[in-house]
Amino acid sequence: MRLHHIPNAVTASRIVLTVPIVWFMYRGDYWPALALLSVAGLTDALDGYLVRRYGWKTALGAWLDPAADKILMLGVYLAVTLSGLLPLWLLFLVVGRDLWLTLGSLAYRRWVGPLQIEPLMISKVNTFFQILLVLGAILKVGILDLDPLWVQTLIVVVSLTTVLSGLAYTAIWGWRAWVHFFPSADAGRGA
C-alpha cells in the first residue's frame, strides 16, 4: 500500500466499525457502542488530518470519506431508532434528506454535468447536531440520567437543520442547473 492510500484505509475502517456499533446499540450495550463511536470519530479526524498535512488526497478518498460518514450516521440513526431512543419520523427525515440529495446529485450529473459538492456550513451544523443528538439519546437512556428536555430540544434542532440543509443544497444545485440551461439568467443577475 502506498502512503497516499493510508487515509482511504482509515476511512474504510469507519465503514467496518459501523457494523459492531449498530449491533451494540441495537442490543442496548451502550458503553461499547460509545467506545467504538469514539474510535470512528477519531478515524474521521485522522483521515482528514493526513490528507491536509501530507496532501494525500485521492479521487477514491473524496468519494469514500463522505460515504463512510453517511453509512455510519445512517446505521447509528437506524439502531437508535429501532432501540426506541429516537422517533421513527426523525429517521425518515434524516434518511429522506440524504436520499433526496443523492437523487438530486444523480439527476444533476445526468442532465447538467459534473457536480462539485462543497460542504455548506448549515450541513456541517446539521452533522454536528445529529451526532450530539445520538450521543445525548444514548447517554440519557444507557448511561446518565439526562433531562429529557435536552434530547427533545436536540430533536427539534436536528429537524430544522436537516430541512434547512436539504433546502440549501436544492436551491444551490437548482440555481446552477437553471443557469446551465438558461445562461442569460446569471448575466441578468449581475446587472
Residue frames relative to the residue before (quaternion, step in Angstrom):
aa qw qx qy qz dx dy dz
M 1.0000 0.0000 0.0000 0.0000 0.00 0.00 0.00
R 0.3787 -0.7148 0.5451 0.2203 3.55 -0.95 0.92
L 0.6560 -0.5541 0.3481 0.3761 3.54 -1.15 0.65
H 0.6786 0.5080 -0.3152 0.4267 3.61 0.90 -0.80
H 0.6224 0.5227 -0.3487 0.4668 3.60 1.28 -0.06
I 0.4295 0.7190 -0.4560 0.3009 3.61 1.24 -0.13
P 0.6551 0.4965 -0.3490 0.4500 3.67 0.82 -0.80
N 0.6302 0.5324 -0.3403 0.4513 3.62 1.04 -0.70
A 0.6391 0.5112 -0.3211 0.4766 3.59 1.03 -0.77
V 0.6360 0.5154 -0.3224 0.4752 3.58 1.02 -0.82
T 0.6508 0.5103 -0.3065 0.4713 3.58 0.98 -0.86
A 0.6439 0.5245 -0.3189 0.4567 3.59 0.95 -0.85
S 0.6115 0.5494 -0.3584 0.4425 3.59 1.07 -0.66
R 0.5974 0.5574 -0.3595 0.4508 3.60 1.14 -0.58
I 0.6291 0.5130 -0.3300 0.4818 3.58 1.05 -0.72
V 0.6566 0.5112 -0.3043 0.4637 3.58 0.94 -0.91
L 0.6544 0.5278 -0.3106 0.4435 3.61 0.98 -0.83
T 0.5304 0.6538 -0.4046 0.3572 3.59 1.16 -0.51
V 0.6452 0.5518 -0.3320 0.4112 3.60 0.92 -0.87
P 0.7294 0.3910 -0.2837 0.4843 3.67 0.66 -0.90
I 0.5830 0.5639 -0.3868 0.4386 3.63 1.07 -0.58
V 0.6748 0.4819 -0.2914 0.4769 3.58 0.86 -0.98
W 0.6436 0.5317 -0.3251 0.4443 3.59 0.94 -0.85
F 0.6765 0.4823 -0.2949 0.4720 3.59 0.85 -0.96
M 0.6652 0.5004 -0.3169 0.4546 3.59 0.90 -0.85
Y 0.6509 0.5200 -0.3171 0.4531 3.54 0.93 -0.86
R 0.6912 0.4630 -0.2663 0.4868 3.59 1.06 -0.77
G 0.4937 -0.6650 0.4310 0.3581 3.60 1.21 -0.27
D 0.4797 0.6278 -0.4571 0.4084 3.60 1.22 0.42
Y 0.0969 -0.8825 0.4592 0.0321 3.54 0.40 1.31
W 0.6013 0.5691 -0.3749 0.4171 3.61 1.03 -0.60
P 0.6944 0.4339 -0.3070 0.4850 3.65 0.75 -0.87
A 0.6124 0.5491 -0.3510 0.4475 3.59 1.06 -0.71
L 0.6681 0.4883 -0.3007 0.4742 3.59 0.94 -0.87
A 0.6265 0.5333 -0.3389 0.4563 3.58 1.00 -0.77
L 0.6990 0.4529 -0.2747 0.4805 3.58 0.89 -0.90
L 0.5940 0.5418 -0.3609 0.4726 3.59 1.12 -0.59
S 0.6285 0.5266 -0.3302 0.4676 3.58 1.05 -0.75
V 0.6431 0.5073 -0.3171 0.4780 3.57 0.98 -0.85
A 0.6433 0.5180 -0.3205 0.4638 3.60 0.96 -0.86
G 0.6385 0.5168 -0.3203 0.4719 3.58 1.02 -0.78
L 0.6474 0.5089 -0.3160 0.4712 3.57 1.02 -0.76
T 0.6292 0.5214 -0.3507 0.4575 3.61 1.02 -0.68
D 0.6183 0.5396 -0.3394 0.4598 3.57 1.08 -0.72
A 0.6691 0.4823 -0.2915 0.4844 3.57 0.96 -0.87
L 0.6730 0.5193 -0.3001 0.4329 3.58 0.93 -0.91
D 0.6769 0.4767 -0.3259 0.4565 3.61 0.81 -0.85
G 0.6352 0.5257 -0.3258 0.4626 3.58 1.04 -0.73
Y 0.6414 0.5250 -0.3143 0.4628 3.56 1.00 -0.85
L 0.6718 0.5077 -0.3021 0.4469 3.59 0.86 -0.95
V 0.6455 0.5122 -0.3194 0.4679 3.57 0.99 -0.80
R 0.6997 0.4589 -0.2784 0.4715 3.60 0.88 -0.93
R 0.7035 0.4989 -0.2742 0.4255 3.58 0.83 -0.98
Y 0.8209 0.2410 -0.0954 0.5088 3.57 0.84 -0.98
G 0.4562 -0.7054 0.4398 0.3177 3.59 1.27 -0.04
W 0.3740 0.7512 -0.4641 0.2834 3.57 1.17 0.59
K 0.2249 0.7848 -0.5384 0.2089 3.54 0.82 1.00
T 0.0280 -0.7850 0.6188 -0.0049 3.56 -0.98 0.91
A 0.6234 -0.5282 0.4146 0.4007 3.55 -1.25 0.40
L 0.6300 0.5273 -0.3309 0.4644 3.58 1.02 -0.79
G 0.6659 0.5150 -0.2995 0.4491 3.58 0.92 -0.91
A 0.6272 0.5438 -0.3345 0.4460 3.59 1.03 -0.78
W 0.6957 0.4255 -0.2588 0.5176 3.57 1.14 -0.60
L 0.6869 0.5346 -0.2790 0.4056 3.56 0.94 -1.00
D 0.6449 0.5566 -0.3357 0.4020 3.60 0.91 -0.87
P 0.7130 0.4037 -0.2940 0.4921 3.65 0.70 -0.87
A 0.6018 0.5497 -0.3665 0.4488 3.61 1.09 -0.61
A 0.6474 0.5139 -0.3171 0.4649 3.60 0.97 -0.85
D 0.6363 0.5262 -0.3251 0.4611 3.57 0.99 -0.83
K 0.6816 0.4876 -0.2890 0.4627 3.58 0.91 -0.93
I 0.6369 0.5220 -0.3321 0.4599 3.58 0.96 -0.84
L 0.6637 0.5002 -0.3022 0.4669 3.57 0.91 -0.92
M 0.6978 0.4768 -0.2894 0.4494 3.59 0.76 -1.01
L 0.6768 0.4820 -0.3082 0.4633 3.60 0.88 -0.86
G 0.6308 0.5285 -0.3281 0.4637 3.58 1.03 -0.76
V 0.6717 0.4902 -0.2899 0.4739 3.55 0.93 -0.93
Y 0.6596 0.4982 -0.3191 0.4635 3.61 0.91 -0.85
L 0.6259 0.5248 -0.3390 0.4667 3.58 1.03 -0.75
A 0.6782 0.4924 -0.2930 0.4601 3.61 0.87 -0.95
V 0.6699 0.4943 -0.3026 0.4640 3.59 0.90 -0.89
T 0.6563 0.4979 -0.3122 0.4732 3.58 1.03 -0.76
L 0.6705 0.4897 -0.3023 0.4682 3.60 0.92 -0.88
S 0.6441 0.5049 -0.3132 0.4818 3.57 1.20 -0.52
G 0.5175 -0.6721 0.3942 0.3537 3.58 1.27 -0.09
L 0.4889 0.6870 -0.4259 0.3281 3.60 1.22 0.23
L 0.7721 0.1760 -0.1082 0.6010 3.58 1.21 -0.47
P 0.5601 -0.6245 0.4210 0.3452 3.59 -1.12 0.58
L 0.6046 -0.5940 0.4089 0.3382 3.54 -1.14 0.73
W 0.6298 0.5522 -0.3476 0.4215 3.59 0.98 -0.78
L 0.6233 0.5335 -0.3494 0.4526 3.61 1.08 -0.61
L 0.6083 0.5323 -0.3441 0.4777 3.58 1.05 -0.73
F 0.6588 0.5044 -0.3077 0.4658 3.59 0.92 -0.90
L 0.6417 0.5231 -0.3241 0.4578 3.58 1.02 -0.77
V 0.6804 0.4848 -0.2846 0.4702 3.59 0.86 -0.98
V 0.6860 0.4593 -0.2784 0.4909 3.59 0.88 -0.94
G 0.6348 0.5489 -0.3231 0.4374 3.58 1.00 -0.81
R 0.6365 0.5181 -0.3224 0.4717 3.57 0.99 -0.81
D 0.6817 0.4833 -0.2946 0.4636 3.57 0.86 -0.94
L 0.6406 0.5136 -0.3189 0.4735 3.58 1.01 -0.78
W 0.6301 0.5385 -0.3165 0.4613 3.58 0.99 -0.89
L 0.6971 0.4637 -0.2734 0.4735 3.59 0.87 -0.96
T 0.6277 0.5276 -0.3378 0.4621 3.59 1.03 -0.70
L 0.6759 0.4742 -0.2908 0.4834 3.57 0.88 -0.93
G 0.6378 0.5317 -0.3196 0.4564 3.58 1.05 -0.78
S 0.6673 0.4881 -0.3099 0.4694 3.58 0.94 -0.82
L 0.6337 0.5186 -0.3324 0.4679 3.59 1.04 -0.72
A 0.6483 0.5024 -0.3115 0.4799 3.59 0.98 -0.84
Y 0.6350 0.5292 -0.3285 0.4569 3.58 0.96 -0.85
R 0.6753 0.4888 -0.2953 0.4668 3.59 0.87 -0.94
R 0.6605 0.5254 -0.3039 0.4420 3.56 1.01 -0.81
W 0.8262 0.2747 -0.1154 0.4781 3.58 0.75 -1.02
V 0.7448 0.3672 -0.2219 0.5111 3.59 1.14 -0.45
G 0.5812 -0.5545 0.4023 0.4392 3.59 0.75 -1.01
P 0.7898 -0.2832 0.2102 0.5018 3.57 -1.25 -0.30
L 0.2290 -0.7758 0.5791 0.1015 3.52 -1.03 0.86
Q 0.2014 -0.7516 0.6164 0.1209 3.53 -0.78 1.05
I 0.1487 -0.7994 0.5801 0.0482 3.52 -0.59 1.21
E 0.0494 -0.7735 0.6319 -0.0055 3.52 -0.57 1.19
P 0.4445 -0.6853 0.4937 0.2983 3.59 -0.79 0.92
L 0.3031 -0.7525 0.5616 0.1629 3.56 -0.81 1.03
M 0.6241 -0.5476 0.3985 0.3897 3.57 -1.17 0.55
I 0.6468 0.5139 -0.3351 0.4530 3.61 0.93 -0.81
S 0.6332 0.5195 -0.3340 0.4664 3.60 1.08 -0.64
K 0.6405 0.5067 -0.3223 0.4787 3.59 1.03 -0.75
V 0.6304 0.5179 -0.3223 0.4800 3.57 1.05 -0.80
N 0.6366 0.5348 -0.3159 0.4571 3.57 0.99 -0.86
T 0.6615 0.4980 -0.3052 0.4704 3.59 0.89 -0.91
F 0.6278 0.5390 -0.3307 0.4538 3.59 0.96 -0.86
F 0.7218 0.4333 -0.2589 0.4735 3.60 0.81 -0.96
Q 0.5801 0.5556 -0.3836 0.4557 3.60 1.13 -0.51
I 0.6624 0.4894 -0.2990 0.4820 3.57 0.95 -0.90
L 0.6484 0.5225 -0.3139 0.4560 3.58 0.93 -0.90
L 0.6449 0.5241 -0.3172 0.4569 3.59 1.00 -0.81
V 0.6521 0.5003 -0.3229 0.4692 3.59 0.89 -0.89
L 0.6657 0.4924 -0.3051 0.4705 3.57 0.88 -0.91
G 0.6529 0.5179 -0.3109 0.4571 3.59 0.96 -0.84
A 0.6548 0.5089 -0.3105 0.4647 3.58 0.99 -0.85
I 0.6629 0.4921 -0.3051 0.4747 3.58 0.96 -0.85
L 0.6688 0.4977 -0.3044 0.4607 3.57 0.88 -0.90
K 0.6388 0.5509 -0.3257 0.4270 3.59 0.97 -0.86
V 0.7751 0.3593 -0.1863 0.4852 3.57 0.84 -0.97
G 0.8143 0.3600 -0.1552 0.4281 3.52 0.76 -1.02
I 0.8294 0.2529 -0.0931 0.4894 3.59 1.01 -0.64
L 0.8116 0.1289 -0.0383 0.5685 3.58 0.73 -1.05
D 0.4156 -0.6727 0.5432 0.2825 3.53 -1.25 0.33
L 0.0023 -0.8255 0.5621 -0.0500 3.57 0.29 1.31
D 0.5613 -0.5656 0.4835 0.3623 3.52 -1.23 0.52
P 0.4907 -0.6881 0.4451 0.2961 3.64 -0.73 1.01
L 0.5405 0.6320 -0.3993 0.3859 3.60 1.19 -0.46
W 0.6009 0.5652 -0.3614 0.4346 3.61 1.07 -0.68
V 0.6924 0.4623 -0.2815 0.4771 3.55 0.83 -0.96
Q 0.6406 0.5229 -0.3278 0.4570 3.60 0.96 -0.81
T 0.6402 0.5135 -0.3183 0.4745 3.58 1.01 -0.81
L 0.6636 0.4982 -0.3041 0.4680 3.58 0.95 -0.85
I 0.5957 0.5496 -0.3641 0.4588 3.61 1.08 -0.63
V 0.6556 0.4983 -0.3091 0.4758 3.58 0.94 -0.86
V 0.6640 0.5047 -0.3041 0.4603 3.60 0.90 -0.93
V 0.6568 0.4972 -0.3103 0.4745 3.60 0.92 -0.88
S 0.6266 0.5349 -0.3389 0.4544 3.59 0.97 -0.80
L 0.6923 0.4800 -0.2802 0.4602 3.58 0.83 -0.99
T 0.7070 0.4559 -0.2826 0.4608 3.59 0.81 -0.93
T 0.5910 0.5557 -0.3641 0.4575 3.58 1.15 -0.56
V 0.6787 0.4752 -0.2817 0.4839 3.57 0.89 -0.95
L 0.6768 0.5025 -0.3002 0.4465 3.60 0.87 -0.94
S 0.6669 0.4834 -0.3215 0.4671 3.60 0.92 -0.79
G 0.6315 0.5229 -0.3335 0.4652 3.59 1.01 -0.72
L 0.6629 0.4931 -0.3002 0.4767 3.57 0.98 -0.83
A 0.6381 0.5398 -0.3311 0.4379 3.59 0.99 -0.82
Y 0.6717 0.4736 -0.3010 0.4837 3.59 0.88 -0.91
T 0.6361 0.5320 -0.3288 0.4520 3.58 0.97 -0.84
A 0.6656 0.5006 -0.3039 0.4626 3.59 0.93 -0.87
I 0.6731 0.4953 -0.3024 0.4584 3.60 0.88 -0.92
W 0.7037 0.4433 -0.2774 0.4810 3.58 0.78 -0.99
G 0.6204 0.5434 -0.3381 0.4534 3.59 1.07 -0.72
W 0.6554 0.4982 -0.3133 0.4734 3.59 0.97 -0.84
R 0.6486 0.5127 -0.3210 0.4620 3.59 0.94 -0.85
A 0.6437 0.5014 -0.3213 0.4806 3.59 0.99 -0.78
W 0.6321 0.5370 -0.3274 0.4527 3.58 0.96 -0.86
V 0.6783 0.4822 -0.2816 0.4777 3.58 0.90 -0.96
H 0.6026 0.5579 -0.3567 0.4454 3.58 1.08 -0.69
F 0.7469 0.3923 -0.2156 0.4916 3.57 0.87 -0.95
F 0.7813 0.1813 -0.0849 0.5912 3.58 1.17 -0.64
P 0.1464 -0.8495 0.4990 0.0888 3.62 0.44 1.17
S 0.6028 0.5735 -0.3707 0.4128 3.59 1.06 -0.55
A 0.5427 0.6195 -0.4050 0.3971 3.61 1.19 -0.40
D 0.6811 0.4716 -0.2877 0.4805 3.59 1.00 -0.80
A 0.6326 0.5265 -0.3307 0.4619 3.59 1.03 -0.75
G 0.6622 0.5108 -0.3030 0.4570 3.58 1.01 -0.79
R 0.6063 0.5730 -0.3593 0.4184 3.59 1.13 -0.56
G 0.6904 0.4914 -0.2849 0.4481 3.59 1.01 -0.75
A 0.5933 0.5980 -0.3652 0.3962 3.61 1.20 -0.35
